[in-house]
Amino acid sequence: MTTTAPAPTGAPQRTDGVEHVDVLVVGAGVSGIGAAHTLRERFPDHTFAVLDAQEARGGTWWTHRYPGVRSDSDLFTYGYRYKPWRGPAIAAGEEILGYLDEVIEEDGLAPFIRYRHRVTAASWSSEDARWTVEVTRGDTGEQLRMTTGFLWMCQGYYDHARPHTPEWPGTDRFTGTVVHPQAWPDDLDLSGTRVVVIGSGATAATLVPAIAQKAGHVTMLQRSPSYFLAPPVTHELAVTLRALDVPEEWTHEILRRAYIAQRDELTRMSFESPGELHAFLIESMRPLLPEGFDVERHFTPRYRPWQQRIAVVPDGDLFAALREGRASVVTDTIETFTETGIRTASGEEIPADVVVTATGFDLSAFGGVEFTVDGEPVRFPERLTWRGVMISGVPNLAYVFGYFRQSWTLRVDLVCDLVARLFGHMEEKGARTVVPELRPGDAGMQVRPWCDPENFNAGYVVRSQHVLFRQGDREPWTHLMEYEQEREVLPQVDLDDGSLVYR
């Protein structure tokens, strides 16, 4: 049962014209809205604000508005545990935004959220025990300054402004239109056009069947294949439960547990029996593809299942577009763009009026914000993560980073719980500052990359390692665990094990 939140209590304070809040949340996507919910529910006397650089809520769901944009995870786990999802398991971007709007309204969060506020710098003063945050407001470029006792970074993990687009020979002579899904123009008409979608991940798998409904023909041009899974849009168990008029809260929890168990099993198989999972995924696709389709060439990846995300194609819509001849697949590298299309390394000419570069994104360390601690720049590649929630040597700062193999929001819920427990613990201790610091026993600890490519090696991870923080070889200096582990570990974290220093 959902209720409308009470009116805000504590008002932000101002000193010398500078606004101060107890907690400043950066980002109004799934993570930031989850953080704001936690603050409203558990710390009603804390003042806080949520800043977002974009024009509206939603994060990735506001940035990505290309045709057919939808979730790559089921909404029973992508939705918050406290807010039942009432729609189909796989949902369109607009439906997800509507869900977030309901959370904002029911929790009374709108007065706390400020859009078109981009955080550019944050400096910590140990003497004052607070962050000073520089903000650029809207298109005017107006410069604002805020202070806060605690900074909660929920800005997501990639650069929203600059998508990843490789450079190919000949793009300057191509006479058609080139567009990236992250910057999709509202007025692009694909009716009857020949479209080439470069890429093979979740975005390409979503775009191809969506635009094939209007385009003359769509070619998915991939350098190498990805794994795909074709679940039904609506889980048969959801149909049964709703037919029985089971309360939505029960349906949400039952389906949530069912999807978690399914993903846990796929993850377990990817490590313990990757060959068996590989065969399962390939053979699941085969009957959905056109007769005689070259599965080995076009849909048999060279990496272990779940070393990159398994792309979801609800009801096999991508395969249906291939069967119906509205789309085709070419597996090859690009030699050059031509005036009228693309020529591949094998010499094949692919005609195109529009080329969509579904080539992914680049990771961004905390939204590109410049951090300093007591006047010293924070160089994140020289820092270690503390349980994927805080950064060594950086006081009063938490961040949210979700899962690769489970829904992002499952970790949002866990991180919010841990940060809330940390706030309560600081109050009990009378502490104003908390900072992760290596213990004497951690001296000489092996430092590892942010992400081990043997674990996960998607392109955006591999090409961004150099800008991100590191991890150690032992807890609490590790991250990127699986939900099956963390749902037991994070709620039991010892906040007095010596790795957190309170002042």
N, C-alpha and C positions, 0 to 999 in steps of 0.2 A: 504494500500500500504506500503511495507517495503522498507527501504533504508539502504545502508551501512553507518555505523557510521564514522565520521571523525577520523583522526589519533589522538592518545593520545596527550595531550598538556602538562600539568605539569608533570615533572619527579620527582621520589622519591628523597629525599635528604639524604645525609649521613653525620653523625657526629661521629668522632672517629671510623669509620668503621661500625657504626650501622645505618642501613637504617631506615628512618622515612617516614611515609605516613600520610596524613590527616585522612584517614579512613582505617581501616583494617577489611576486611570481612573474617570470618572464615566459610568455607563450600562452595563448588561449586556444590550444588544440586539446586533444584528448588528455594529455598529461596535465596541462595547466588547469583545465576545468576540474580534473580529478583532485589536484592539489587545493584548488579553491573550495571544493566541496568539503575536503577534510578540515580546512581551517574554519569554515562556517559551522561545521557540525561539532568539532571537538574543542575549538578555541574561540568561542564567540566574543571574548573580550580582547582578542588580538586585532590590531588594525592591519589591513593588508590591501594590496592592489595587484591587479594582473595587467601587465603591459604586453601588447602584441603589435608587431610591425605591420601586419596586414590590415585590410579594410574591415574584416569581419572575423568571426570565430571559425574554428575548424582546423587550423593548421594545414596539414596535407590535403584535407578535403576542400579547403578553400583554394589552395594553389592549383590542384589538379581538377580541371573541369572539362577534360576531353570527352569525346563521345563514349558512352558506356562505362565511365569510371565507376568502380565498385570496390567492395572490400575483397581482400585476398584471404581473409580469415572469416570464420563464422561470427555472426554478431552476438551470439549468446556468450562468447568469451571476449569478443572485442568490446561489447558493452560492459558497463560497470556492474559489479556484483550487486549493488544496491538499487539499480535501475533496470527493471525487467525490459527485455527486448521483445516486442510484440509482432515483428514482421518476419519475413523469410530469413533463412540462415545467412544467405549471401545477399547483401543489400547494395543499392546504388548510392553514389556519393550524396545525392540530395536527401535520401532517407536518413543517412548517418548525420548529416547536418541538422535535420529535423529532430533527431534524437538528442543531439547536443543542445539544441534550443530548449527542449523540454527540461533538461537538467538545469540549464541556466535559469529558466523561469521558476522551476519548483524550488531551487535552492536560493533564489533571490540574489543571483550573482551579477546581474547586469550592472548595478551601480559600482561594482568593483573593477570592471573590465574596461580598459582604455585601448582602443584600436588606433592604428597609425602612430604608435609610439615605439620607435626603434631604439633599443638600448645599444649604445656604442662603446661605452667604457664603464668599468667598475673598479673602484679603488678602496681597499680595506685599510682602516686605521686601527691599530691595536690600542692606541691611547684612548680613542673614542669608542672602541668596540662597535663599530658600525661600518657599513658600506656606503660610499658616495657613488651614485649612479648617474651617468650622463645619458640623456635621452634626446633624440631628434624627433620632433613631432611633425607628422604629415608631410605634404609636399612643400610647405612653406619653409622647412628647414629650421624652424624655431628650436632653439636649444633650451632644454629644461634640465633641472638637477633635482634628484631625490636622494634621500638617505633611508637606510633600512638596517635593522638589526640582523636580519637573516635573508639571504638571497637564494631563491629556489628556481633553478634553471629548468624550464620545461619547454624549451624552444624546438625540440625535435633534434634530428641528427643529420640533416642534410641542408645544403644551401638552397633556400627557396627562390632566391633571385637569379642564380646562375646555374642552369642545368648542365649536365655533362654532355658535351657534343664533340666527338672526335673530329679531326681535320682530315678531309678526303681530297684527293686531287680532283680538279675540275669543277668544284662546287660553284665557282664564280661564273662559269659559262652555262650552267643549268638554267633553262628558261622557265622552268616551272616554279612551284612554291615549296619551300622547305620550312617545316614547322616542328618544334619539340613539344611533346605532350604537356610539359610543365608550363608552357606559355601558349596555350591553345587560343587562337583568335576566335572571337564570338561570331564573326561574319564569314568564316570559311565554309564554302559550299562545295561538298564533294560529289554532288549528284552527277552520275555518269562518268566520273573521272577515273583515271588509272592511278592507283595509289600504291606506293612501295613503303612498307613499314619496316624500318631497320631495327632489328632486335628480336629477342626470343623469350624475354622474361614476362612477368605478370602484366606489365603495361601493354606490351605487344599483343599478348594473348587476349587482353580485354578489348583493345582497339580493333583488331582485325574483324571479329564477328560483328562489332557494332557498326563500323563504317561500311562493311560489305553489304549492308542492307540498302545503301544508297549509291555507293560507288559502282562504276562499271566493272572494275575488278581490283582486288587487293592482293598484293604479293608480300608475304612475310619473308624478308631477306635476313637470314641469320648466319653469323659466323660459325656458331656451334649450337647444338640442340640443348633444350632444357627438359626437365621432367615436368609432367603435367598430371593433374588429378581431376577427375570429372565427377564431383559429387552432385547430388540433386540440389536445386535451389532451396527447396523446402524439405527438411528432414521428415521422414515418414512418421517418426515418433512424435514430432510436433503436431502433425495432422491428427494423430490418434488422441493426444492429450487435449487438444482444443475441441475435438469432437465430443469429448467427455466433459467439457466445460470445467476443466481443471483450472484453478486460479493461475493467472499469468505468472505470479511469483514462483509457484511450484514448477510450472512449465519451464521458466527461465532457468531455475536451478537444476532441474533434471537434464535439460538439453546442454547446459553448461558443463555438467559433469560428464555427459556422454561425449561431447566434443573434446574435452580435456583428455579423457581416457584414450580416444582415438589418436590424437596427436602424440600423446605419450608413447603409444605403441609404435607409431611410425618412427618416432625419434629413437626409441630403443632399437628397433630393427636396423636403422641406419648405421648404428655403431656395432651391434652384435651380429647382424646377419644382412649386410648390405647387398649381397648377391640376391638373396631372397626378396628383399624389398625392390631391387632393380627389376627383377623379373615380374613382380606383381604390378609395378607401375607400367612397364612396357606392355604387358599382356592386357592390362585394363584398357589401354588406348587402342590396341590393334583392331578390335571389332568395331570401333567407332569411326575409323578412318576409311577413306575410299578403297575399294577393292584394288589390290595390286600396289598400294601406296608403299613407298620405300621407307619403312619404319626405321631400319638400321641407319640409314643416312640422315634422315630428317628429325627423328625423335628418339635417338639413342645417345644420351650424353656421355661425355668422357670422364666425368667426375662421379664420386660416390653420392648416392642419394642424400639430400639434405646438406651437402657441402655448399649448396646454393639453395635459395628458396624453391620449393615445389609450387609451380604456378597452378592456381585453381581456375578451371574452366567450367562453370556451373552448367549442369545438364549437357556438358560436352559441346557448347555452342561454337567453339573454335573448329572442332572436328566437323560439325554440321556444315559450316561455311565451306570447308574443304570438299566434303561429299557433294555439295550442291554446285560446285564449280565456281562459286562466287569469290573464292580465295585460293591461293596456291602458296607453296613453300619453296624457297630456293636456299640451299645451304652452300655458302661460298663466301669468299672475301671480296671486298670492293677494290677493283683496280682503279676506276675513275668514274666520276660523273660525266655525262655527255650533255649535249644541248637538250636532249629529249628523254633522258633517263639515266640509267646506271649500267656500266659494263663491269662484269665480274672477272675475277682472275682466270676463270676457265674460258672467257671469251663470250659468255652469254650476255645479250643485250636485253635489259628489262626496261620497257617503256614506262614513263611516269609523267603525270601531270603534277602530282603532289608527292613529296617525299616526307615521311614522318620519321624523325630520328628518336625512336624509343630506346635511347642508349643509356638511360639511367641518370644518376645524379652523383654528386660528390659530397662526402661527409664534411661536416663543419664542426669544429671544436667550439661548442657553446655559442653558436650563432655568430662567430667572428668577433665577439665582444673582447676588447682589450682589458685584461685584468692586471692589477698590481696589488701587492700586499706590502704595506708599509714602504711604499715608493719603489719596490722592486718588481719588474715585470714577471708575470707568471708564464713560464714556458712549459706548456702542458706535456710535451714529449719527455720532459725531465721529471714528471710527476707520476705517482702511482694512484690507481683507483683504490678507494676503500669500499669494498663490497658492491661496486658499481653504483654507488650512491653519493660519495663524497670524494674529494681529491686531497692527497697528502699535502700538508703545509698550507692549505687554503682554508681559513676559518669561516665558520658560519655560512657555508655554501653546500647545498645539496642539488642533485640533478636527477632527472628521470631518463632512463634508457630501457626500452622494452626488450622483448625476445625476438629472435630470428625465426624460431620454429614453432612458437606458440603466439597467440595474440598479444600484441603490444600492451593492451590494457590490463592483462593479468598481472604484469609487473608494476604497472601504475598503481594498482590497488596495494600490492605488497610494499612498494616504496613509500606510499603515503602512510601506511601503518607504521613503518619503521621511523620515518621522520616525525610523525606525531608522538611516538614513544620517546624519541630523542628530545623533543621539546618538553615533554613532561618530566623527563629525567633531569634536564637542565634546570627546570623550575625547582625541583626537589633539592638540587645541589646549590641553588642560588647562583648558578653560573650564567654569565652573559656571553661567554665564548666557548666554542667547541672546535677543535681542529684535529684531524687525523695526523698522527706522527708515528714514524717507525719506532718500535721498541728495541731495546738493546739486543734481544734475540733475533731481530730481523736484519741486523747488520750483515752485509755480505750476501743477502738474499739474491737469488738469480732474478734478473729483470727480464720480463718477456714482452713480446709485442701486445698491443691492444687486443688483437685477435689472432689466434693461431690459424694459419691457412689450412692446416690439416683438419681443423674443426669446421671452419666456414671460410670460403674463398671467393665470394661474389666480387665482381669487379670493383664496385664502389668501396668495398672493404680493403682490398689489396692496394688500390691506388691512393688510399687516404691514411695509411698507417703512420706516415711521417708527421702528420699534424695532430695526432691524438695522443692522449696519455697512455701510460703503460700499465702492466700488472705484474705482480710478483709470483712466486712459486708456492705460496701458502695463503691461507685465510688470515686476516680479512682483506688481503691485497689482491684478490682475484675477482673476476666477474665473468659474465657470459655463461653462467650456469644454466641448467634447464629448469623449467618451472617445477617439474617433479621434485627436484632437489630443493629449490629455493622456497617453496611453500612450506617446507619443514624447517629450513635453516634460518631464513630472515626473521620470522616471528620469535625465534629463540636467541637472537644475537645478544651477546653479553656486551652491554654498553660500558662496562667497567673492566674490560680485559687489558687495559693499558694502551690500546691503539688509538683511543680518543682522549685528548687532553682537555680538561675543563678549566676555565679561569673565570 
